[in-house]
Amino acid sequence: MLIDLQQQPADALLALIKLHNTDPRADKIDLGVGVYKTGQGDTPVFGAIKAAERKLVEEQDSKAYLGPEGDMGFVAALMPYIFGKETPDMGGRIEGMQTPGGTGSLRLALAMAKRAGYERIIVGKPSWPNHAQICADLGLGVVEFNHAASDGTTDMDALRVAVADARPRDAILLHGCCHNPTGIDYSNAEWDEIAGLLADSALLPILDLAYQGLGAGMEEDAYGLRRVLAAVPEALICYSCDKNFGLYRDRVGALYAMVADPADLPKVMSNGHSLARANWSQPPDHGGAAVRLVLEDERLTAQWLDELDQMRNRMRQVRAKLAAAGKTGGVDLTPIGNQNGLFSIIPFTPEQVQAMRAKHGIYFAASGRINVAGLTLGNIDQFIAAVADVTG
């Protein structure tokens, strides 16, 4: 009886996109949609990806199914960047599979955790809203702890308490870098402590690495993940190529599992394959194949890394300009300079968020989360002046 279905609330971000699109003002600013934008406001296709796609069109000789594991060449090519070039499979302890974006990877990881007997997921708040939505859909409990302190740093005390209070059959979900939505990341010293805390616990780490390369660099952004993996016997790793390869609409991701005994990997991955089969059967190939071709070609790899550097540097410049504005009206923009990735949260009140939209045509989430990549040399002064106006 389809009429018995209950009306679901509209996705807040999708509603925001619609509001922005229907605003007739020429100087409106979109800081809501979580995609990278150039200084001209465009979301480009990487030159390295375009070159790989041309090669794919010319050389691909079949569109036959690959299986639920996807393109294993793609999965293997990513591993040195995620886990390190010396022993990317941790002595045969890590194996992966392709997924439809980072969301598909998270869905699979959380479903696998539930199948393995885990009942609750410990998550720092605020977090990406889909983390809690996926858990709810799977019937997993969510236990929250404060991720960030009021001074714009991580709340390590809250994390320590969360780990200490964990129950058997609990897992913990951590952002590897470029925290969404706060941009507030753990320092290397904090990751060292976190690795020790997890090593002394029975928690299963689920590490969400969705923005590698957009924080401090490809190697630097993998520090926390690698530190944790070196300390614990088992973990699940969720990866997205949507951001660092600009493949948003192609949905390119991967799930990796690390086990204590390599002999257990086939059993673990068989569960990933069966869950994938029941969800999407097999992932779309095109984007993953393009990434594989980039990573197999030294010239294209160098081009991709250069393009990624340009993205990261532009966002660092935006952050520096916001931080230089300091106390602006009733808020302090200084902490934004020390944060990473696409997002930061500014402590606007709900009334101030509405005023930014109504009075200044500046759109962002009700939480105060802004996409810093939506700011350019042409509109950042307008944004800073609007912040001063509505919060002063």
Helices and strands as residue ranges (DSSP letters): G 2-4, H 12-22, E 29-30, H 47-59, H 72-83, E 94-100, H 101-115, E 120-125, H 129-138, E 141-146, H 156-164, E 170-175, H 188-199, E 204-209, H 218-221, H 223-231, E 235-240, G 248-250, E 252-258, G 262-264, H 265-279, H 286-296, H 298-325, E 327-328, E 331-332, G 334-338, E 343-345, H 350-360, E 362-363, E 369-371, G 372-374, H 380-391
